[in-house]
């Protein structure tokens, strides 16, 4: 693990220390967690997009030929009892 030096305004650091203490953690742990999420953001977004595209490829819903069918929507609503 590497050490990093940050320049943070005293008031900001004090508020962060107070909140971290209330949450039972440390500013150091909060910063580590933030940086881990920040670094992994693009990977998480890509994974989410891959899941959406995979689900869309399998979808056999109301679209036929790339167009919305009003009749299919009404049929689905009636099946649901609405």
Secondary structure, DSSP 8 states (H G I E B T S, - for coil): ---------HHHHHHHHHHHHHTTS-HHHHHHHHHHHHHHHHHHHHHHHHHHHHHHHH--SSEETTEE-HHHHHHHHHHHT-
